[in-house]
Amino acid sequence: MIRKLPTGEYRLYSRKTNPKTGKRRNLGTFTTRAAAEQHEREIQYFKRH
C-alpha cells in the first residue's frame, strides 16, 4: 500500500497490520510513486522466489 506524505514523498506500507502495534509496517520511503511501485513489485517477487 502506497501513501503520499505531506512532504510530497511516497511511503510503502505492508498490506497486513503488525500484530504487536496494530499498524502497518513501513517498507520504505521514495521520492516518486513509480519508485515505490517498483519496490513493491520487487518485494512480491522476493517473497515467491
ZICORJO-V984069 format. One record per run of one state. SS is the DSSP state (2 for helix, 1 for strand, 0 for the rest). FROM is the first residue (numbers start at 1). TO is the last residue. If there is no record, write none. Layout:
BEGIN
SS | FROM | TO
SS | FROM | TO
END
This chain:
BEGIN
0 | 1 | 1
1 | 2 | 4
0 | 5 | 9
1 | 10 | 17
0 | 18 | 23
1 | 24 | 30
0 | 31 | 32
2 | 33 | 48
0 | 49 | 49
END
